[in-house]
């Protein structure tokens, strides 16, 4: 590994909050999965396909969309997702 490797925060936060990563669930069964469309071109195509595959497996999926891809998700949207979902897929496409 390169010791001089520097990771940058893509959100542009000057003082990002530090928090531990939650361990992934052992299974998605019984969980609500949120899928967030960040508004990039053709991201909706990916989301529709992914969500459909999950729903075909009997999983519960909720769909969300950022108002614009040029900014972070509004706090109220992030809070809604956090309270309604157990796990989140953030979809993008280029």
KOLVO-872720 format. One record per atom (N, C-alpha, C, O, CB): atom name; x, y, z. Coordinates in nm, 4 decimals, decimal comma, always signed. Each point is the difference from the previous one (the first is absolute). Glycine has a CB too. Layout:
residues N
+-------+----------+----------+----------+
| atomo |        x |        y |        z |
+-------+----------+----------+----------+
|    CA |        X |        Y |        Z |
...
+-------+----------+----------+----------+
This chain:
residues 94
+-------+----------+----------+----------+
| atomo |        x |        y |        z |
+-------+----------+----------+----------+
|     N |  +0,0846 |  -0,1186 |  +0,0000 |
|    CA |  -0,0846 |  +0,1186 |  +0,0000 |
|     C |  +0,0884 |  +0,1241 |  +0,0000 |
|     O |  +0,1062 |  +0,0019 |  +0,0622 |
|    CB |  -0,2905 |  -0,1257 |  +0,0601 |
|     N |  +0,1408 |  +0,2240 |  -0,1906 |
|    CA |  +0,0721 |  +0,1258 |  -0,0097 |
|     C |  -0,0247 |  +0,0825 |  +0,1263 |
|     O |  -0,1134 |  +0,0399 |  +0,0267 |
|    CB |  +0,0951 |  -0,0440 |  -0,2796 |
|     N |  +0,1239 |  +0,0301 |  +0,3308 |
|    CA |  -0,0150 |  +0,0754 |  +0,1246 |
|     C |  -0,0346 |  +0,1463 |  -0,0233 |
|     O |  -0,0448 |  +0,0679 |  +0,0924 |
|    CB |  +0,2061 |  -0,2233 |  +0,0119 |
|     N |  -0,1417 |  +0,2049 |  -0,2249 |
|    CA |  -0,0294 |  +0,1407 |  -0,0267 |
|     C |  -0,1394 |  +0,0189 |  -0,0595 |
|     O |  -0,0358 |  +0,1108 |  -0,0399 |
|    CB |  +0,2797 |  -0,0715 |  +0,0054 |
|     N |  -0,3221 |  -0,1461 |  +0,0285 |
|    CA |  -0,1354 |  +0,0078 |  -0,0535 |
|     C |  -0,0865 |  +0,0881 |  +0,0896 |
|     O |  -0,0029 |  -0,0184 |  +0,1217 |
|    CB |  +0,0277 |  -0,2105 |  -0,2246 |
|     N |  -0,0939 |  +0,3228 |  +0,0436 |
|    CA |  -0,0867 |  +0,0905 |  +0,0752 |
|     C |  -0,1411 |  -0,0121 |  -0,0545 |
|     O |  -0,0220 |  +0,0182 |  -0,1197 |
|    CB |  +0,2136 |  +0,1412 |  +0,1660 |
|     N |  -0,2880 |  -0,1901 |  +0,0407 |
|    CA |  -0,1394 |  -0,0085 |  -0,0403 |
|     C |  -0,0673 |  +0,1341 |  +0,0257 |
|     O |  +0,0184 |  +0,0606 |  +0,1056 |
|    CB |  -0,0242 |  -0,3087 |  -0,0560 |
|     N |  -0,0712 |  +0,2931 |  -0,1458 |
|    CA |  -0,0698 |  +0,1273 |  +0,0126 |
|     C |  -0,1490 |  -0,0230 |  +0,0181 |
|     O |  -0,0562 |  -0,0945 |  -0,0553 |
|    CB |  +0,2309 |  +0,2057 |  -0,0853 |
|     N |  -0,2372 |  -0,0259 |  +0,2170 |
|    CA |  -0,1433 |  -0,0069 |  +0,0245 |
|     C |  -0,0719 |  +0,0611 |  -0,1203 |
|     O |  +0,0140 |  +0,1200 |  -0,0237 |
|    CB |  +0,0192 |  -0,1073 |  +0,2769 |
|     N |  -0,1105 |  -0,0916 |  -0,3305 |
|    CA |  -0,0661 |  +0,0543 |  -0,1192 |
|     C |  -0,1126 |  +0,0987 |  +0,0300 |
|     O |  -0,0486 |  +0,0674 |  -0,0908 |
|    CB |  +0,1064 |  -0,2783 |  -0,0207 |
|     N |  -0,0993 |  +0,2200 |  +0,2364 |
|    CA |  -0,1075 |  +0,0939 |  +0,0337 |
|     C |  +0,0509 |  +0,1418 |  +0,0158 |
|     O |  -0,0796 |  +0,0938 |  +0,0051 |
|    CB |  -0,0408 |  -0,2789 |  +0,1064 |
|     N |  +0,2523 |  +0,2029 |  -0,1036 |
|    CA |  +0,0556 |  +0,1328 |  +0,0140 |
|     C |  -0,0089 |  +0,0545 |  +0,1411 |
|     O |  +0,0227 |  +0,1190 |  +0,0220 |
|    CB |  -0,0822 |  -0,0810 |  -0,2558 |
|     N |  +0,0269 |  -0,1235 |  +0,3301 |
|    CA |  -0,0072 |  +0,0464 |  +0,1382 |
|     C |  +0,1400 |  +0,0368 |  +0,0471 |
|     O |  +0,0958 |  -0,0731 |  -0,0249 |
|    CB |  -0,2985 |  -0,0721 |  +0,0702 |
|     N |  +0,2140 |  +0,2571 |  +0,0217 |
|    CA |  +0,1310 |  +0,0397 |  +0,0517 |
|     C |  +0,0312 |  -0,0688 |  +0,1317 |
|     O |  +0,1169 |  -0,0185 |  +0,0340 |
|    CB |  -0,1417 |  +0,2383 |  -0,1478 |
|     N |  -0,0772 |  -0,2576 |  +0,1878 |
|    CA |  +0,0177 |  -0,0720 |  +0,1265 |
|     C |  -0,1021 |  -0,1132 |  +0,0080 |
|     O |  -0,0966 |  +0,0096 |  +0,0756 |
|    CB |  +0,1838 |  +0,1999 |  +0,0384 |
|     N |  -0,0670 |  -0,3165 |  -0,1910 |
|    CA |  -0,0997 |  -0,1068 |  +0,0008 |
|     C |  -0,0085 |  -0,0690 |  +0,1359 |
|     O |  +0,0992 |  -0,0138 |  +0,0717 |
|    CB |  -0,0585 |  -0,0195 |  -0,3155 |
|     N |  -0,1607 |  -0,0087 |  +0,2762 |
|    CA |  -0,0211 |  -0,0724 |  +0,1253 |
|     C |  +0,0655 |  -0,1371 |  -0,0094 |
|     O |  -0,0061 |  -0,0662 |  -0,1037 |
|    CB |  -0,2109 |  +0,1897 |  +0,1449 |
|     N |  +0,2781 |  -0,1640 |  +0,0656 |
|    CA |  +0,0616 |  -0,1320 |  +0,0043 |
|     C |  -0,0951 |  -0,0939 |  +0,0719 |
|     O |  -0,0457 |  +0,0290 |  +0,1106 |
|    CB |  +0,2802 |  +0,0690 |  -0,1120 |
|     N |  -0,2639 |  -0,2103 |  -0,0616 |
|    CA |  -0,0881 |  -0,0981 |  +0,0621 |
|     C |  +0,0406 |  -0,1395 |  -0,0474 |
|     O |  +0,0537 |  -0,0174 |  -0,1094 |
|    CB |  -0,2439 |  +0,1862 |  +0,1229 |
|     N |  +0,1636 |  -0,2651 |  +0,0698 |
|    CA |  +0,0320 |  -0,1382 |  -0,0310 |
|     C |  -0,0963 |  -0,0516 |  -0,1071 |
|     O |  -0,1181 |  +0,0349 |  -0,0014 |
|    CB |  +0,2079 |  -0,0713 |  +0,2360 |
|     N |  -0,0382 |  -0,0455 |  -0,3219 |
|    CA |  -0,0834 |  -0,0645 |  -0,1004 |
|     C |  -0,0798 |  -0,1106 |  +0,0671 |
|     O |  +0,0542 |  -0,0812 |  +0,0751 |
|    CB |  +0,1113 |  +0,1357 |  -0,2593 |
|     N |  -0,2957 |  -0,0560 |  +0,1558 |
|    CA |  -0,0836 |  -0,1070 |  +0,0540 |
|     C |  +0,0324 |  -0,1293 |  -0,0737 |
|     O |  +0,0256 |  +0,0014 |  -0,1204 |
|    CB |  -0,2096 |  +0,1627 |  +0,1815 |
|     N |  +0,1830 |  -0,2742 |  +0,0104 |
|    CA |  +0,0226 |  -0,1266 |  -0,0699 |
|     C |  -0,1181 |  -0,0308 |  -0,0919 |
|     O |  -0,1142 |  +0,0311 |  +0,0336 |
|    CB |  +0,2538 |  -0,1156 |  +0,1595 |
|     N |  -0,1130 |  +0,0239 |  -0,3084 |
|    CA |  -0,1112 |  -0,0328 |  -0,0901 |
|     C |  -0,0892 |  -0,1071 |  +0,0606 |
|     O |  +0,0472 |  -0,0829 |  +0,0779 |
|    CB |  +0,0948 |  +0,1433 |  -0,2749 |
|     N |  -0,2701 |  -0,0601 |  +0,1624 |
|    CA |  -0,0891 |  -0,1032 |  +0,0539 |
|     C |  +0,0351 |  -0,1367 |  -0,0585 |
|     O |  +0,0529 |  -0,0093 |  -0,1108 |
|    CB |  -0,2356 |  +0,1806 |  +0,1394 |
|     N |  +0,1536 |  -0,2749 |  +0,0452 |
|    CA |  +0,0253 |  -0,1355 |  -0,0490 |
|     C |  -0,0951 |  -0,0354 |  -0,1139 |
|     O |  +0,0330 |  -0,0813 |  -0,0863 |
|    CB |  +0,0480 |  +0,0149 |  +0,3142 |
|     N |  -0,1987 |  +0,1276 |  -0,2274 |
|    CA |  -0,1008 |  -0,0267 |  -0,1022 |
|     C |  -0,0831 |  +0,1268 |  -0,0200 |
|     O |  -0,0094 |  +0,0837 |  +0,0897 |
|    CB |  +0,0016 |  -0,3319 |  -0,0294 |
|     N |  -0,0515 |  +0,2614 |  -0,1773 |
|    CA |  -0,0909 |  +0,1119 |  -0,0266 |
|     C |  -0,1455 |  -0,0370 |  +0,0285 |
|     O |  -0,0884 |  +0,0854 |  -0,0051 |
|    CB |  +0,2481 |  -0,0025 |  -0,1683 |
|     N |  -0,1836 |  -0,2086 |  +0,2030 |
|    CA |  -0,1362 |  -0,0464 |  +0,0294 |
|     C |  -0,0569 |  +0,0765 |  +0,1189 |
|     O |  +0,0641 |  +0,0110 |  +0,1046 |
|    CB |  -0,0086 |  -0,2399 |  -0,1949 |
|     N |  -0,1761 |  +0,2814 |  +0,0732 |
|    CA |  -0,0678 |  +0,0711 |  +0,1069 |
|     C |  +0,0429 |  +0,1451 |  +0,0172 |
|     O |  -0,0565 |  +0,0715 |  +0,0827 |
|    CB |  +0,0350 |  -0,2881 |  +0,0266 |
|     N |  +0,1212 |  +0,2613 |  -0,1865 |
|    CA |  +0,0471 |  +0,1382 |  +0,0103 |
|     C |  -0,0631 |  +0,0856 |  -0,1092 |
|     O |  -0,0427 |  -0,0512 |  -0,1035 |
|    CB |  +0,2598 |  -0,0285 |  +0,2032 |
|     N |  -0,2227 |  +0,2093 |  -0,0759 |
|    CA |  -0,0446 |  +0,0934 |  -0,1019 |
|     C |  +0,1236 |  +0,0593 |  -0,0652 |
|     O |  +0,0877 |  +0,0545 |  +0,0671 |
|    CB |  -0,3033 |  -0,0024 |  +0,0582 |
|     N |  +0,2210 |  -0,0637 |  -0,2575 |
|    CA |  +0,1144 |  +0,0466 |  -0,0768 |
|     C |  -0,0372 |  +0,1307 |  -0,0688 |
|     O |  -0,0957 |  +0,0047 |  -0,0773 |
|    CB |  +0,1781 |  -0,2421 |  +0,0425 |
|     N |  -0,0081 |  +0,3420 |  +0,0621 |
|    CA |  -0,0191 |  +0,1274 |  -0,0674 |
|     C |  +0,0928 |  +0,0085 |  -0,1197 |
|     O |  +0,1171 |  -0,0370 |  +0,0084 |
|    CB |  -0,1853 |  +0,1461 |  +0,2075 |
|     N |  +0,0155 |  -0,0604 |  -0,3276 |
|    CA |  +0,0829 |  +0,0221 |  -0,1178 |
|     C |  -0,0076 |  +0,1484 |  -0,0332 |
|     O |  -0,1074 |  +0,0536 |  -0,0275 |
|    CB |  +0,0686 |  -0,2909 |  -0,0608 |
|     N |  +0,1542 |  +0,3027 |  +0,0911 |
|    CA |  +0,0075 |  +0,1443 |  -0,0224 |
|     C |  +0,0563 |  +0,0291 |  -0,1375 |
|     O |  +0,1136 |  -0,0364 |  -0,0307 |
|    CB |  -0,0841 |  +0,0749 |  +0,2758 |
|     N |  -0,1089 |  +0,0270 |  -0,3277 |
|    CA |  +0,0423 |  +0,0480 |  -0,1316 |
|     C |  +0,0618 |  +0,1372 |  +0,0206 |
|     O |  -0,0673 |  +0,0917 |  +0,0471 |
|    CB |  -0,1150 |  -0,2232 |  -0,1700 |
|     N |  +0,3097 |  +0,1471 |  +0,0881 |
|    CA |  +0,0648 |  +0,1296 |  +0,0220 |
|     C |  -0,0197 |  +0,0956 |  -0,1171 |
|     O |  +0,0508 |  +0,1122 |  +0,0021 |
|    CB |  +0,1169 |  -0,2276 |  +0,1398 |
|     N |  -0,2412 |  +0,0715 |  -0,2442 |
|    CA |  -0,0354 |  +0,0897 |  -0,1085 |
|     C |  +0,0965 |  +0,0011 |  -0,1172 |
|     O |  -0,0091 |  +0,0877 |  -0,0859 |
|    CB |  -0,0991 |  +0,0468 |  +0,2556 |
|     N |  +0,2005 |  -0,2297 |  -0,1755 |
|    CA |  +0,0914 |  -0,0084 |  -0,1140 |
|     C |  -0,0726 |  -0,0649 |  -0,1174 |
|     O |  -0,0976 |  -0,0729 |  +0,0179 |
|    CB |  +0,2988 |  +0,0572 |  +0,1364 |
|     N |  -0,1518 |  +0,0436 |  -0,2744 |
|    CA |  -0,0611 |  -0,0539 |  -0,1212 |
|     C |  -0,0055 |  -0,1517 |  +0,0050 |
|     O |  +0,1000 |  -0,0650 |  +0,0307 |
|    CB |  -0,0176 |  +0,2624 |  -0,1595 |
|     N |  -0,1969 |  -0,2533 |  +0,0992 |
|    CA |  -0,0275 |  -0,1432 |  -0,0072 |
|     C |  +0,0099 |  -0,0726 |  +0,1335 |
|     O |  -0,0072 |  -0,1228 |  +0,0043 |
|    CB |  +0,0908 |  +0,1324 |  -0,2340 |
|     N |  -0,0672 |  +0,0642 |  +0,3377 |
|    CA |  -0,0015 |  -0,0628 |  +0,1314 |
|     C |  -0,1335 |  -0,0651 |  +0,0282 |
|     O |  -0,0065 |  -0,1032 |  +0,0667 |
|    CB |  +0,1718 |  +0,2699 |  +0,0129 |
|     N |  -0,2723 |  -0,1065 |  -0,1304 |
|    CA |  -0,1331 |  -0,0555 |  +0,0212 |
|     C |  -0,0158 |  -0,1370 |  -0,0663 |
|     O |  -0,0743 |  -0,0846 |  +0,0497 |
|    CB |  -0,0153 |  +0,3175 |  -0,0367 |
|     N |  +0,1588 |  -0,2549 |  -0,1241 |
|    CA |  -0,0053 |  -0,1300 |  -0,0679 |
|     C |  +0,0603 |  -0,1067 |  +0,0905 |
|     O |  -0,0563 |  -0,1084 |  +0,0156 |
|    CB |  +0,0713 |  +0,2201 |  -0,2426 |
|     N |  +0,0996 |  -0,0805 |  +0,2864 |
|    CA |  +0,0656 |  -0,0914 |  +0,0923 |
|     C |  -0,0885 |  -0,0275 |  +0,1211 |
|     O |  -0,0171 |  -0,1147 |  +0,0413 |
|    CB |  +0,2405 |  +0,1992 |  -0,1178 |
|     N |  -0,2792 |  +0,0224 |  +0,1326 |
|    CA |  -0,0835 |  -0,0126 |  +0,1194 |
|     C |  -0,1242 |  -0,0843 |  -0,0271 |
|     O |  -0,0352 |  -0,0870 |  +0,0797 |
|    CB |  +0,1184 |  +0,3093 |  -0,0020 |
|     N |  -0,1484 |  -0,1970 |  -0,1883 |
|    CA |  -0,1205 |  -0,0765 |  -0,0325 |
|     C |  +0,0322 |  -0,1489 |  -0,0140 |
|     O |  -0,0759 |  -0,0850 |  +0,0465 |
|    CB |  -0,0203 |  +0,2870 |  -0,1623 |
|     N |  +0,2066 |  -0,2325 |  +0,0528 |
|    CA |  +0,0394 |  -0,1404 |  -0,0185 |
|     C |  +0,0386 |  -0,0641 |  +0,1337 |
|     O |  -0,0456 |  -0,1096 |  +0,0327 |
|    CB |  +0,1249 |  +0,1635 |  -0,2662 |
|     N |  +0,0043 |  +0,0150 |  +0,3095 |
|    CA |  +0,0438 |  -0,0523 |  +0,1290 |
|     C |  -0,1181 |  -0,0186 |  +0,0947 |
|     O |  -0,0141 |  -0,1048 |  +0,0630 |
|    CB |  +0,2358 |  +0,2168 |  -0,0949 |
|     N |  -0,3059 |  -0,0100 |  +0,0414 |
|    CA |  -0,1171 |  -0,0088 |  +0,0872 |
|     C |  -0,0935 |  -0,1123 |  -0,0414 |
|     O |  -0,0541 |  -0,0709 |  +0,0849 |
|    CB |  +0,0724 |  +0,3147 |  -0,0434 |
|     N |  -0,0374 |  -0,2601 |  -0,1724 |
|    CA |  -0,0853 |  -0,1073 |  -0,0496 |
|     C |  +0,0537 |  -0,1372 |  +0,0360 |
|     O |  -0,0760 |  -0,0889 |  +0,0384 |
|    CB |  +0,0071 |  +0,2370 |  -0,2239 |
|     N |  +0,2002 |  -0,1656 |  +0,1734 |
|    CA |  +0,0617 |  -0,1281 |  +0,0369 |
|     C |  -0,0175 |  -0,0282 |  +0,1490 |
|     O |  -0,0252 |  -0,1137 |  +0,0401 |
|    CB |  +0,1924 |  +0,1416 |  -0,2256 |
|     N |  -0,1537 |  +0,0761 |  +0,2667 |
|    CA |  -0,0175 |  -0,0173 |  +0,1446 |
|     C |  -0,1448 |  -0,0340 |  +0,0333 |
|     O |  -0,0272 |  -0,0884 |  +0,0812 |
|    CB |  +0,2151 |  +0,2496 |  -0,0393 |
|     N |  -0,2797 |  -0,0900 |  -0,1054 |
|    CA |  -0,1423 |  -0,0262 |  +0,0242 |
|     C |  -0,0389 |  -0,1408 |  -0,0464 |
|     O |  -0,0825 |  -0,0657 |  +0,0635 |
|    CB |  +0,0347 |  +0,3116 |  -0,0891 |
|     N |  +0,1074 |  -0,2923 |  -0,0852 |
|    CA |  -0,0255 |  -0,1366 |  -0,0472 |
|     C |  +0,0410 |  -0,1042 |  +0,1037 |
|     O |  -0,0547 |  -0,1102 |  +0,0031 |
|    CB |  +0,0883 |  +0,1889 |  -0,2379 |
|     N |  +0,0620 |  -0,0437 |  +0,3189 |
|    CA |  +0,0458 |  -0,0906 |  +0,1061 |
|     C |  -0,0809 |  +0,0172 |  +0,1286 |
|     O |  +0,0306 |  -0,0619 |  +0,1019 |
|    CB |  +0,1985 |  +0,0683 |  -0,2017 |
|     N |  -0,3323 |  +0,0780 |  +0,0944 |
|    CA |  -0,0863 |  +0,0192 |  +0,1158 |
|     C |  +0,0507 |  +0,1030 |  +0,0991 |
|     O |  -0,0501 |  +0,0080 |  +0,1121 |
|    CB |  -0,0184 |  -0,2399 |  -0,1414 |
|     N |  +0,1675 |  +0,3112 |  -0,0107 |
|    CA |  +0,0547 |  +0,1017 |  +0,0892 |
|     C |  -0,0831 |  +0,1281 |  -0,0072 |
|     O |  -0,0616 |  +0,0294 |  -0,1025 |
|    CB |  +0,2915 |  -0,1281 |  +0,0741 |
|     N |  -0,2311 |  +0,1732 |  +0,1365 |
|    CA |  -0,0716 |  +0,1271 |  +0,0065 |
|     C |  +0,0940 |  +0,1112 |  -0,0431 |
|     O |  +0,1070 |  +0,0175 |  +0,0582 |
|    CB |  -0,2564 |  -0,1022 |  +0,1280 |
|     N |  +0,1091 |  +0,1610 |  -0,2895 |
|    CA |  +0,0839 |  +0,1053 |  -0,0565 |
|     C |  -0,0762 |  +0,1319 |  +0,0012 |
|     O |  -0,1177 |  +0,0049 |  -0,0358 |
|    CB |  +0,2387 |  -0,1728 |  -0,1093 |
|     N |  -0,0533 |  +0,2745 |  +0,1864 |
|    CA |  -0,0546 |  +0,1356 |  -0,0074 |
|     C |  +0,0929 |  +0,0824 |  -0,0879 |
|     O |  +0,1222 |  -0,0116 |  +0,0093 |
|    CB |  -0,2304 |  -0,0064 |  +0,2215 |
|     N |  +0,0499 |  +0,1005 |  -0,3157 |
|    CA |  +0,0768 |  +0,0791 |  -0,0961 |
|     C |  +0,0031 |  +0,1467 |  +0,0411 |
|     O |  -0,1006 |  +0,0556 |  +0,0440 |
|    CB |  +0,0384 |  -0,2166 |  -0,2261 |
|     N |  +0,1790 |  +0,2226 |  +0,1672 |
|    CA |  +0,0191 |  +0,1409 |  +0,0332 |
|     C |  +0,0814 |  +0,0657 |  -0,1103 |
|     O |  +0,0727 |  -0,0670 |  -0,0732 |
|    CB |  -0,0837 |  +0,0177 |  +0,3216 |
|     N |  -0,0019 |  +0,1806 |  -0,2598 |
|    CA |  +0,0763 |  +0,0731 |  -0,1020 |
|     C |  +0,0423 |  +0,1357 |  +0,0545 |
|     O |  -0,0796 |  +0,0736 |  +0,0584 |
|    CB |  -0,0461 |  -0,1919 |  -0,2427 |
|     N |  +0,2534 |  +0,1491 |  +0,1634 |
|    CA |  +0,0490 |  +0,1328 |  +0,0359 |
|     C |  -0,0571 |  +0,1013 |  -0,0992 |
|     O |  -0,0218 |  -0,0340 |  -0,1163 |
|    CB |  +0,2355 |  -0,0630 |  +0,2165 |
|     N |  -0,2382 |  +0,2208 |  -0,0565 |
|    CA |  -0,0531 |  +0,1005 |  -0,0922 |
|     C |  +0,1001 |  +0,0387 |  -0,1093 |
|     O |  -0,0407 |  +0,0400 |  -0,1090 |
|    CB |  -0,1004 |  +0,0451 |  +0,2956 |
|     N |  +0,2704 |  -0,0964 |  -0,1590 |
|    CA |  +0,1032 |  +0,0324 |  -0,0980 |
|     C |  +0,1249 |  -0,0812 |  +0,0298 |
|     O |  +0,0267 |  -0,0347 |  +0,1150 |
|    CB |  -0,1197 |  +0,2676 |  -0,1442 |
|     N |  +0,1692 |  -0,2631 |  -0,0754 |
|    CA |  +0,1217 |  -0,0780 |  +0,0225 |
|     C |  +0,1196 |  +0,0882 |  +0,0372 |
|     O |  +0,1085 |  -0,0514 |  +0,0274 |
|    CB |  -0,1951 |  -0,1182 |  -0,1888 |
|     N |  +0,0681 |  +0,2982 |  +0,1624 |
|    CA |  +0,1125 |  +0,0899 |  +0,0260 |
|     C |  +0,0204 |  +0,0320 |  +0,1476 |
|     O |  +0,0968 |  +0,0668 |  +0,0362 |
|    CB |  -0,1369 |  +0,0286 |  -0,2592 |
|     N |  -0,0496 |  -0,1420 |  +0,3075 |
|    CA |  +0,0109 |  +0,0278 |  +0,1438 |
|     C |  -0,0278 |  -0,1254 |  +0,0805 |
|     O |  -0,0574 |  -0,0967 |  -0,0502 |
|    CB |  -0,0118 |  +0,3341 |  +0,0112 |
|     N |  +0,1107 |  -0,2341 |  +0,1647 |
|    CA |  -0,0304 |  -0,1130 |  +0,0885 |
|     C |  -0,1507 |  -0,0066 |  +0,0220 |
|     O |  -0,0713 |  +0,0982 |  -0,0207 |
|    CB |  +0,2972 |  -0,0783 |  +0,1352 |
|     N |  -0,2728 |  -0,1354 |  -0,0730 |
|    CA |  -0,1434 |  -0,0170 |  +0,0263 |
|     C |  -0,0432 |  +0,0944 |  +0,1111 |
|     O |  +0,0721 |  +0,0169 |  +0,0984 |
|    CB |  -0,0616 |  -0,2582 |  -0,1715 |
|     N |  -0,1276 |  +0,3031 |  +0,0587 |
|    CA |  -0,0512 |  +0,0855 |  +0,1069 |
|     C |  -0,0129 |  -0,0782 |  +0,1306 |
|     O |  -0,0269 |  -0,1201 |  -0,0012 |
|    CB |  -0,0962 |  +0,2583 |  -0,1691 |
|     N |  +0,1422 |  -0,0706 |  +0,2808 |
|    CA |  -0,0032 |  -0,0647 |  +0,1309 |
|     C |  -0,1324 |  -0,0714 |  +0,0240 |
|     O |  -0,0010 |  -0,1104 |  +0,0546 |
|    CB |  +0,1577 |  +0,2843 |  +0,0314 |
|     N |  -0,2684 |  -0,1133 |  -0,1255 |
|    CA |  -0,1291 |  -0,0650 |  +0,0233 |
|     C |  -0,0116 |  -0,1303 |  -0,0795 |
|     O |  -0,0598 |  -0,0961 |  +0,0485 |
|    CB |  -0,0434 |  +0,3215 |  -0,0063 |
|     N |  +0,1590 |  -0,2302 |  -0,1630 |
|    CA |  -0,0011 |  -0,1242 |  -0,0780 |
|     C |  +0,0878 |  -0,1051 |  +0,0675 |
|     O |  -0,0407 |  -0,1155 |  +0,0124 |
|    CB |  +0,0014 |  +0,2464 |  -0,2250 |
|     N |  +0,1572 |  -0,0929 |  +0,2557 |
|    CA |  +0,0903 |  -0,0933 |  +0,0687 |
|     C |  -0,0645 |  -0,0537 |  +0,1277 |
|     O |  +0,0125 |  -0,1186 |  +0,0304 |
|    CB |  +0,1859 |  +0,2413 |  -0,1248 |
|     N |  -0,2668 |  -0,0367 |  +0,1687 |
|    CA |  -0,0660 |  -0,0439 |  +0,1231 |
|     C |  -0,1157 |  -0,0948 |  -0,0300 |
|     O |  -0,0209 |  -0,0975 |  +0,0722 |
|    CB |  +0,0861 |  +0,3130 |  +0,0370 |
|     N |  -0,1400 |  -0,1871 |  -0,2152 |
|    CA |  -0,1099 |  -0,0884 |  -0,0394 |
|     C |  +0,0536 |  -0,1384 |  -0,0342 |
|     O |  -0,0534 |  -0,1013 |  +0,0453 |
|    CB |  -0,0776 |  +0,2985 |  -0,1312 |
|     N |  +0,2369 |  -0,2006 |  +0,0057 |
|    CA |  +0,0592 |  -0,1284 |  -0,0380 |
|     C |  +0,0502 |  -0,0737 |  +0,1238 |
|     O |  -0,0212 |  -0,1204 |  +0,0140 |
|    CB |  +0,0864 |  +0,2148 |  -0,2384 |
|     N |  +0,0010 |  -0,0221 |  +0,3137 |
|    CA |  +0,0563 |  -0,0624 |  +0,1209 |
|     C |  -0,1086 |  -0,0590 |  +0,0900 |
|     O |  +0,0220 |  -0,1029 |  +0,0639 |
|    CB |  +0,1684 |  +0,2644 |  -0,0750 |
|     N |  -0,3063 |  -0,0979 |  +0,0166 |
|    CA |  -0,1068 |  -0,0506 |  +0,0868 |
|     C |  -0,0845 |  -0,1079 |  -0,0672 |
|     O |  -0,0585 |  -0,0835 |  +0,0690 |
|    CB |  +0,0536 |  +0,3056 |  +0,0416 |
|     N |  -0,0026 |  -0,2221 |  -0,2435 |
|    CA |  -0,0853 |  -0,0951 |  -0,0707 |
|     C |  +0,0726 |  -0,1249 |  -0,0489 |
|     O |  -0,0651 |  -0,0987 |  -0,0342 |
|    CB |  -0,0709 |  +0,2914 |  -0,0329 |
|     N |  +0,2695 |  -0,1910 |  +0,0629 |
|    CA |  +0,0745 |  -0,1095 |  -0,0621 |
|     C |  +0,1043 |  -0,0588 |  +0,0947 |
|     O |  +0,0521 |  +0,0673 |  +0,0890 |
|    CB |  -0,0887 |  +0,0399 |  -0,3113 |
|     N |  +0,0646 |  -0,2346 |  +0,1998 |
|    CA |  +0,1035 |  -0,0688 |  +0,0764 |
|     C |  +0,1348 |  +0,0057 |  -0,0719 |
|     O |  +0,1045 |  +0,0094 |  +0,0644 |
|    CB |  -0,2798 |  -0,1606 |  +0,0322 |
|     N |  +0,1730 |  +0,1455 |  -0,2293 |
|    CA |  +0,1200 |  +0,0102 |  -0,0825 |
|     C |  -0,0316 |  +0,0865 |  -0,1215 |
|     O |  -0,1161 |  +0,0160 |  -0,0376 |
|    CB |  +0,1987 |  -0,2437 |  +0,1155 |
|     N |  +0,0219 |  +0,2832 |  -0,1388 |
|    CA |  -0,0195 |  +0,0915 |  -0,1132 |
|     C |  +0,0979 |  -0,0342 |  -0,1124 |
|     O |  +0,1169 |  -0,0301 |  +0,0242 |
|    CB |  -0,1962 |  +0,2121 |  +0,1330 |
|     N |  +0,0289 |  -0,1767 |  -0,2803 |
|    CA |  +0,0823 |  -0,0069 |  -0,1191 |
|     C |  -0,0064 |  +0,1394 |  -0,0616 |
|     O |  -0,1079 |  +0,0508 |  -0,0302 |
|    CB |  +0,0653 |  -0,3034 |  -0,0092 |
|     N |  +0,1586 |  +0,3132 |  +0,0214 |
|    CA |  +0,0052 |  +0,1309 |  -0,0648 |
|     C |  +0,0461 |  -0,0219 |  -0,1418 |
|     O |  +0,1134 |  -0,0420 |  -0,0232 |
|    CB |  -0,0651 |  +0,1633 |  +0,2408 |
|     N |  -0,1356 |  -0,0930 |  -0,3132 |
|    CA |  +0,0273 |  -0,0344 |  -0,1392 |
|     C |  +0,0475 |  +0,1201 |  -0,0795 |
|     O |  -0,0513 |  +0,1110 |  +0,0140 |
|    CB |  -0,1197 |  -0,2897 |  +0,0006 |
|     N |  +0,2703 |  +0,1536 |  -0,0981 |
|    CA |  +0,0443 |  +0,1032 |  -0,0917 |
|     C |  +0,0386 |  -0,0641 |  -0,1310 |
|     O |  +0,0154 |  -0,1218 |  -0,0084 |
|    CB |  +0,0633 |  +0,2659 |  +0,1979 |
|     N |  -0,0633 |  -0,0626 |  -0,2910 |
|    CA |  +0,0339 |  -0,0514 |  -0,1321 |
|     C |  +0,0702 |  +0,1093 |  -0,0777 |
|     O |  -0,0321 |  +0,1181 |  +0,0134 |
|    CB |  -0,1642 |  -0,2769 |  -0,0114 |
|     N |  +0,2903 |  +0,1190 |  -0,0814 |
|    CA |  +0,0702 |  +0,0917 |  -0,0908 |
|     C |  +0,0411 |  -0,0740 |  -0,1237 |
|     O |  +0,0606 |  +0,0585 |  -0,0897 |
|    CB |  +0,0213 |  +0,0786 |  +0,2810 |
+-------+----------+----------+----------+
